[in-house]
Amino acid sequence: MLDRVPLSRAQFSDIVALAVDARMAESDRRALAEALAEHPQGVSALYSLAGNKGATVEALSIVAAAVALRHTIDIEKSEIPQVLALPEPVRLAVALAQQALDAQNLQFHGRHRSGFYRLDLAPASHSRLFAQALQLFAPLANDKELLRLAGEEFQRWKPAWGNFAERTHSDPAIRLQALKRTLADMQLPPVLQRIADGDPTHRGALARVTHQQWAFDAAVMFGGLQPSGLAGLEGTLQSLARLHAPQLRQQLAERLALQVHAGDDARGHLRFAAPFRRPHMRSLAIALHPLFAQAGSPAQPSAQLLEVLGASDLKNGRWLHRALKDLTLLADSECDLSHEQRRQLLEHALPAGGTVSQRCRGFLENLRFLAIAVQCTAVQEGEPPSAVLGMLASLAQSPSKPASIKSAIEPALRLAMPGAGGRNESPESLAGWNAVLSSWRQPEALIVHAQNIRSNLDEVDGQEAVLNALDRFADSAVWPQEGLARFRALRYSTNESAHLADIEKLAPEAYAQWKRPVALEASAHPLPVEDTDNPEDLLLCGTDVASCQSVEEDTQYSKALMGYVIDGKYRMLVLRAHDGTIAARRMVRLLLDEAAGQPVLYVEKLYANTGMQADGPEDQALMQLARRKADAMGCALVCAAPQSRDEEGETLPAYGGVLKSLGSPAPYEYVDAKHIDADDKERAAGGVVEGGQYTVKNAYRLQ
């Protein structure tokens, strides 16, 4: 084990059986657990635990926690059901160990912000969930880890720390025992117990995981409040618990924690939130509070704004989440607009006439454009003042409401759009821009993505290269009057891609067919599926159907979005919702089997809205379209893993060959496929491949 010699699964299982055998001395079992954890294949030990039916929970937890402290556990691994079969206390120990690993990897200092647990925990039945997990972890941690927890994780639990002399004793063993007793005696306040016990309304494993992660975080963030303040926040915390947007829920919880702790209690926030009477408005109060906070008591939104925010339309989760994000951007953007000016812009965004529902929808559209424009006012040190800032300041100071805030802000948005056209007053550029504004369902998405890259991606991580790719996309798809034709010329150009040049040379007819969409007969399947290379569809592939390639998500991943958009080896198979958005999609990549000298179609995994499952009727329609595409091209169709059987129920056969991508015209590419090897000169991290050169092994033949 210490020599890190590769071991078979059977060998690992035998060693795990020794590590959990009660007949072994505890010191020997702990030594084996540590050796298993240090081994490069250590996660295999975790997957072997479920087979040891006679082992005690304590023995299983020793191995589980040791492994989880050193290896990130992937929810997508095929072995994950074996982990879920472990007893609940063991899974809680693993979850907390993963949390400690995340904190250590991030070199975290200060208030707790855990990473993603990546394990399914029971959704309810533990009234002391947080305290239980701490008790389980305490006996498994060494004194260094416990001291780290003491210094970082539990600063808000100071009243529960017990004997101060013991906790500060010079003898580490005495300090360790004092900390263990403290953890064992910790109780969650009743409000947080109910939050931890609350069964989330969504039942998916990932949703339950993130809900319980948030319950841990909420206990740390709010556990130090006075009982009266915490009781007053119970309705707000419950509304956050029901919010079907994990990342947004975490951001709002942190925002609320900063607001209530800044005044040592929750009274200031509660006074401000009192007029927000409808349940869906509680989260809106969190987002708006910093914008209205003043030295004394907070200013209050106008009756007109409160009426619009209380509209039943905002019970629609998608609209509510969008409004929350935009209000947060408007309040937090670092620019020279005062809070008073931003509040005035909010009031200007309220439409004057129509029903409450009509005014709400108009307000949401105006708010979207306002938030983007405010984001675009930020300038780097040494740069001249932003022209957008002047436009917004003038609009805020206007005593009268503009007839159309969208029209008033449009010049600012045009300047913020990537590409050269924003600074070009030519009729062609203006016509292209107007076409995008009138026909794209989210004409602001590219601006949002560009601003996200500028604000959150460092130059060392490729900021300039990604922004250059966005300019190329905009110059082909946004600004020219014949945008669609210009865009397709860019993405399918063999001069731009050595990969496509080789495929066209080896299989010209297949490459010509690749560029043409295929369709199913109307009678073949009742669901509307498309084979698309539409620029807006590709840009929104991770936004309409949430994924890491969303224009608003983590730039370490979304920097690869242009790989889907401007690289012609990708097309997308989509199922459309009734409003034209993407309800489900599978990306298809055109790879090269160099040994056979032929292109191969590689279909990626399903991304879909809630309620659609892999192998469900929607996915079957997409796969039927993929087969039609492969037939039209005369190519093999493959996938990443035998995740399902073929239509006759047979196990999928291995493809046998090695597939290659010879590069990409985009600086980064996101590859969902398993078993990829990036070129030695390139980098691959978390699925993001720099330069687009990689091989794919262990593919499975679909036809």
N, C-alpha and C positions, 0 to 999 in steps of 0.2 A: 504493500500500500504506500509506504513512504517513498519508495523508488518511483511511484507513479506509473507503474507498468500497466498497459491497457488490460482491462479485465472484461470477461464476458458477463452477460446479465446473470447467468447461473452462478458464476463466482461471486458477483456482488450480492446476490440473494443469500448465499451461504454465509458471507461475512456479516450481513445485516442480521441474520438469524442468531449469530453469536452475540452481536451487540445488544440484542434485546432479550437474551436468555437469562432468566432470573438466577440460574445456577452459577453464572459468572460473577466474580467480584465486581462491585460497582465501579471501582477505579479502572478495572480492565475494560468494562463496557464503555465508560466515558472515553478511554484512550482509543478504543475502536471507533467510536462515534466521531471523534476529532479526526482520525485518520481517513475515515470515509468522507468527511466534509472537505478535507484538504485535497482529495484526489480530483483530477480534472473531470472524471465521470461521476462526481459526487451526487448529482441530481438523481442518478439511477438508484442510489440508496433510498431516496425518498419514495420513489415509485415502488420499491420492493417492500415497504413497511406494511402495506395493507394485507399482504399474504401471511403475516405472522399473527394468526388469530389468538394464540394463547398469551401473547405478550401483554404486560400491563401498560396502562396509559402513560405512566411515568417513564417506563423504559422506551416506549415509542417516542415520547416527547424529547428525550435526550438526543436521539439520532435526528429527529425531524428538525429541532431547533438548531442543532449544530450545522446541518446541511443548509438550512434556509438562511443562516447568517453569512453564508459564503457564496451562495449561488442564487441568481435571479431565476424565479420559476415562471415558465412560459405557459399561460393559460391555453395556448393553442396546441401544445404538445399532445400527441395521441394518448399518452399515458395519464393525462390529468384525471380521468375517472377513478384511477386507483388511489390518487391522493384524496379525492372526495369521499372515498370509502373509509378513510381514517376516522377515528372517533373525534367528536367535536372539540374536546380539549386539545387534542394534538393539532388540529387545524388552526385553532386560535393561537397556539404556541408558534406555529409556522407563520401565521399572519403577522404577529408582532415581531418575530425575527426578521421577516422581510422588511418590515417597517424600519427596524434598526439598521439593516443593510442599506436601505435607501438613504437614510440619514447620514450614514458613514460615507457612502459614495459621494454624496453631495457636499461633504464636509460642512454639514449644517451647523450654524451657530444661532441661538436665539429661540424664538417661539416655534413650537412643533409644526411642521408641515410634512405629513407623511407622503410617501409615494403610493403607487397603485399596488394593492395587495396581490392581485393576480390569483387569488384562491377564493373558492366559494365557501362562505360561512353560513351557518344556519340563519334564516331570516328573522327569527324571533326566539322567545322563551328564555332569554337570559337578562333578568332585571338588573344584573350587575355585570353586564358584558365587558365594559371597560376595566373595572376592577378585577374581574375574573382573569382577563387576559394578562394583566400585570402580575397577578399572583402566580399564574402558570409560568410566566417568563422568569420571574425572580430566581427560583432555584436553578434555572438552567444557565444563567448568565454568570460570567466571572465578575470579580469586583470592579475591574476597569469599566466594563460595559454598564454595570449598575451605577457607578459614579457618573458616567456620561448621562445616563437617564436622569439621575438626580439633578445634574446641573442644567439639563436642557429641557426635559420633557415635562417636569412637574412643578414649574415655578409658580403656577397658579393654585397649587394645592398646599401652600405653606402652612395654613392652620392645621393640617392633618399630619404634620411631620413628626409629632411625638417628641421624645426626649432630645433636646438640642445638644446636650453634652455628648450623648452617645453618637449622634450623627456627625459630630465634628471631632471625635476622638482621634488621637494620633495612630491608634492601632486599626489597620484596614479591616481586620476581621470583626472588630466591634462595630465599625461603621457599616459593614455589610449586613450584619445581623439586625442592626437598627433599621436599615432600609427595608429589609425583608419584612419586618414586623409592620412597618408603615404601610407597605404595599398590601399586606394581608388585611389590614384594618380599613383600607380606603373604601368609602361608600360613595356611590353616585348620588347627587341631589335628586329628589323625586322627578323633577322636570326632565333631567337628562336620562333618568332611568326609562321614562316613558318614550323618549326619543330613541334610545337604544333598542327598546323592545318593539318599536313600531314596525309592523310588517309592511315593507314598501308595496305600493300598488302594482308595480311591475314585477314579474316573476322570473325574468331571465337571470342566469347565474351572474353575469357581469354586472347587471343592475343591482343585485343584492350585495355583491362585493363592494361596489362603490358606495352604496348606501351605508353599509356598516363601517367602511373606512371613514365616511363623513361623521358617523356617530362617535368614533374614536376622537376625531379632530374636534368636534363640537364639545366633547367633554373636557378636552384640554383648554380650548379657547374660552369657554364660558363657565367652567367649574369653579373659578375663583370669585364669581359675582356674589353680591349679597342676595339672600333668598328672595327678597321682595323684587329686586330687579330681574332676577332670573325667572320668577313666576310671571312677571309682566311680559317677558319675551317668549313665553311658551307658545303662544299662537303663531308668532313669527317663525320660531324654530320648526314648528310642525309644518308650516307652509314650505319652508326650505326642504324639509325631509320629503315632501311630496313633489318637489320640483324635478321633472324628468329631464334634467340636464346636469350631469355630475360636475363638469368643470365649472359651469356657471354657478351651481349651488355652492361649490367650494369658495369661489371668488366672493360671492355675496356674504357667506358666513364670515370670511376673514374681514370683509368691509364692515360688517355689523360689529364684529368683535373690536375692531379699532375704534369705532364710534362710541361703544358703550364703555370701554375701558378708559378712553380719553377723559371721561368725566367721572370715573370711579363708580359709576352705576349706570343704569339704563334709562334714567328718567328723561334725559334730554331727547333721546331718540323716541321714547314713547310719547312725549308731548308732540313732537313733530308728526308722528305717524297716526295720531288720534283721528284726523279727518279721513284717513285712508281706510274706509269702513268695510269695503268688500274684501273677501278672503284673498282674491288674486292680487289685491293692491299692496299687501304686506311687503312683498319683495320689491315693488316699485318704490315704496318708502325708503328701503335700504339704499337703493340706487340713487335716489334724489337727495337724501339727507345732506351729503357733503356740499351740494350745490347751494343749499339754502341755509346752511349753518352760519351763524354770525357770532359776534363776541358775546352777546347776551343770549336771549332765546332765539331759536331759529325763525327765519322768515317763513311764511306759509305760501304754498302755491295758490294761485287764483282759483276761484270757484269754477271758472271755465275749464282750467287744466284738470282739476280734480274730477269734474264731470266726465271729461274725455277718458281719463285714466281709469275711471270706474266702469266704462262701457263693457257690456257683455262680450264684445268682440275679443277683448284681451283675455278671455278664458281660453281662447285658442292658444295652445302651448307654443306653436311656432311663432305667432305674432308677439306673445308675451316675452319669449326669450329674446327675440330681435329687439324689442323695445328696451329690455333691461340692458342688453349689450350697448345699445346706442346711447342710452342715458348715462351709463358708466363712462363711455368714451367722451361724451360731452362734458362731464364733470371733471374727469381726470386728465384730459389732454394737457400737456405742458405747452402752453402758449401764453401770449400776453393779454388774452381776453380775461377781464375780471369776471367774478361769479355773477355780479349784477348784470353784465353784458350777456352772459350765457343764459341767465334767467329771462332776460328780455327776448333773446332769440327763441327760447322755448315758447314764450307767449306769442311771438310773431308766427310760430309754426302752427298755431291753432287755426284751422279754417273758420271763417266767419259764419257760414250758413250751412243748412242741411240738418238732417237728423243727427242724434248723438253717434249712431253707428257710422254715418258718412263722415262726420267730423273726426271720429277716431281713426278711421282708415286714412283720411287725408293727413292727419297729424303724424301717423306712423311713417308715411312716405316722406313727409317733410323732415321728420326727425332723422331718418336714415341719411338724407343728403346733408343735413346740418352736422351730424356726427362725423361724417367723412370729411367735410370741409374744415371743421375744427381740427381734426387730426392732421390735415395737410398744412396747417399754419406753422407747425414746428420747423425750425431751421437749424442747421448745424452751426457750430461756433465759427465765426468768420464769414458766414454767408450773408448776403443782403437780406433785409426784412422781406417776409413773404407778401406777395401781392394779394394772396388769399386773405391774410390777416386784415389788411386794409378794407377789403370788401365786406368782411364779416363785422368789423367794428363799425363801419358806416351803417350797415343794416341794423345792428343792435341799437344804435343811437337814434335811428329814425323814429320820430314820434308816432308815425302812422304805419300800420301793417301793410306789407307789400301785397299787391293783387295776387301774386304767385311766388311763394318763397323758392320753389324749384327754379323758376325762371331767374330770380334774383341771384341764386347761388350758381347757376349753370356756368357762367364764365370762370368761377373758381374751380369747379369740377373739371372743366376742360383743361385748365392749366395743370391740374394734378394728374391727369391721365398720362400713363407712360406713352412713349413714342414722340416723334417730332411734330405731330399735327397740332398739339395744343398751343404751340407757339407760331402756328402757320395760319394765316387768315385766308388762305386760298379757298375758292369755291368748292374744290374737291374735298379738302379737309373738313370744311363745315358741313358739307353734304354727308360725308361718312359719319361724322359725329352725330348729326341729327338722326341718321338711320339707326345707329346703335341706341340712342336714347329712346327712340320710338318702338324698336323691335326686340331688343334684348330684355329678357325678364328681370335681370339684375345688372343694369348697365354700370352700376357702381362697383361691381365685384372686383374688377381688375385694379381699380384705384385702391380698394381695401387691401388687396393682396400686396400691391406695391408698397403701401404705407406700412404694412406689417413687416415686410422684408427690410425696409429702411430703418424701422424702429427697433427691431428685435434680432436682426442677423448681423453678426460682426463681419468685418472684412475678411478676417482669417478664415471664416466659414463660408465665404463665397458671395458676399453681398453684391459686389460689383458685377460678377458674372451673371448672377440671377437677374439683377435689374437690367442688364444688357439684353438678356433673353426676353424679358417682359417688353422692352422697347421693340424688339424684332417682331414679337407677336402683335403688339398694338399697331405697328407700322404696316402690317399685312392685313389685319382683321378689323381694325377700328377706323383708321383714318382714310383709306382709299374708298372711293365710291363703289368699286367692284370688290369689296372686302373679301367675300367668300372665295372667289377665284384666286385672288392674290394670296390668301392664306393657304389654300390647297397647293398652290405652286411652291410656296415656301416649305411646307412640311413633307412633300413627296419629292423634293429636289434631290437627285442623286449626287449633285455637286456639293450639297450640304451634309451628306451622310455616306460614309464609306460602307456602312452596313447595307443600306438600300441599294447602293451602286453594285455591290456584289450580288445581291438577290436579283436585281434586274438583269445582270449579265448571265447568271446561271439559269434563271427561270423567267424570261420576259413575259410570257403569257400569264403566268401565275401572278406576277407583280402588277400587271395591268388590271387583272381581275380584282386584286386586293384593294385597289383604289376605288372600285365601284361598289356601292352598297348592294346587299342582297336583301330579300324580303320573303316572308312566308305568305302563302296563299291565305286569303281571308278565312277560308274554311278550315285551314290547317290548325289554327289555334285561336281561341276567342280573345286573347290578350294582345294589346298593341305593342309589339316589340320592334325595335329598329336597330339597324347597323349604321352607326353614325360617326362622322368626323366633323360635326358642326363645332365651330370654335367656342361658342358659349357653353354647349354641352360638355365639352372637354374641360373647359375652365371650371365649371361647377360640379365636376364629377364627385368631388369630396365635400361639397357644400350642400347640394340638394339631398344627397345621401351621406350622412355624416361619416367622415373618415379623417385620417391624419393629413389628407391632401386638401382639406378645406382652406379657403383663402384666408381664414381667420385663425387657423390653428398654429401649433408650435412650428416655428420657421425651420428648426432643425430637420423636420420632416417635409413641411410644405414647400421648402425650397426646391423640392424635386417635382413640383406640379408641372412645370414647363416640359418635363420629360414626357408626360402624357400628351401635352397640348401641341408642341411643335415638332415632336419626333414622329415621323410617318410610319414607323414600325408598330404604332399603336392605333387601334380603332376601338370603339366602345359599343357593346350590345346593351341596349337600354329598354326598360319598360317604363312608359310614361304614365304619370298620374293625370287626372282629369284636367288639372290646371297647367299642364305642359311641363311641369318639373319632372325630374328623374325619380322614380319610385324604387327602382332596382337596376343594378348594372353589373356587368362583368367586362373587364378589360380583356382584349385579345392582342397578343404580341406576335409579330412575325419574326421568328428566329431562324437561324440557319444551321442545318446539319451539314457540317463541312465534309464529313466522310462520304455522305450520300450526294453531296452537291445539290441539295434541295431545300427550299423553305419549309418550315413547319409552323402550324398555328398553335400557339400556347394560350389556353384560356385560363384566366385568373379566377380567384374565388369570388363568391357572390357578396356584394354589398347591397343592402336593401333596408327599406323602412321597416318599422316594427310590424310584426305579423306575417312577414314573408320569410320562409325558411329555405335553406339549400334543399334541393330535390322537391320543393313544393311546386304547385302548378305554374307560378310565375317563373321560377327558375327553370322548369322544364321547357317553357317557351323560349327562354334565352338560350338554353343548350341546343334546342332544335334549330335555332337560327345559327348558332356556331357550327353545327354540322352542315347546314346548308352552305355556309361560307366556305368551309373546307372542301366540300364537294365541288363548288364552283371553281375553286382554285386548283383542284387535284392534289391537295396537300393532306398530310397526316394531321390529326387533331389530338393534342395531348393536354394533360393537366399536371398539377404539382404532385399529387399523392392519390392513392386509392381511397379517397374520401367517401366514395360511393361505388355502387356496382353499376354495370351497364344496364341497358333497358331489359335485358333478359335475366337480370339478377346475378350475372357472373362477375367474379372479381376482375377488375381491370388489369390487363397485361402490362408489364413494363415496356417502355418504348425501346430501350436498349442502346440508343445512340446518345451522344453528347451534343447539346444544343448551344449555340453561341450567339452573343450580341457583340458586334464588332465596333460599337461606339454609338454616340448620340449627338445630335446637333445642340441639345440642351446640356447645360453644365452638370446637372444631376438627374438621376432617374430613380424612381421608387420601384422596387421589385418585390412583389408579394411571394414569388416562388420560393419554395424550400430548396436547400442544397445548391445555392449559388456560390460560385467562386469568382471574386473580382480579380481583375488583372493586378499583378504585383505593383504596377505603377499607379494604380488607382486606389480608392478607399471605399470600403463598404461598411456602413454602420447603421444598424436598426432598419435594414432594408433599403437605405439610400446609397446608391452607387455613384461615385464621381466619374464622369467621363463615359459611362455607359458600356464599358467593356467587361464582360463576365461570361461564364459558362453556367449552364443548367444541367444538373445530373438527376438521375432517378425520376425522370418523367414517366407518366403512365398514359398509354394509348387509349383514347376515347373512340377513334375510328381511323 
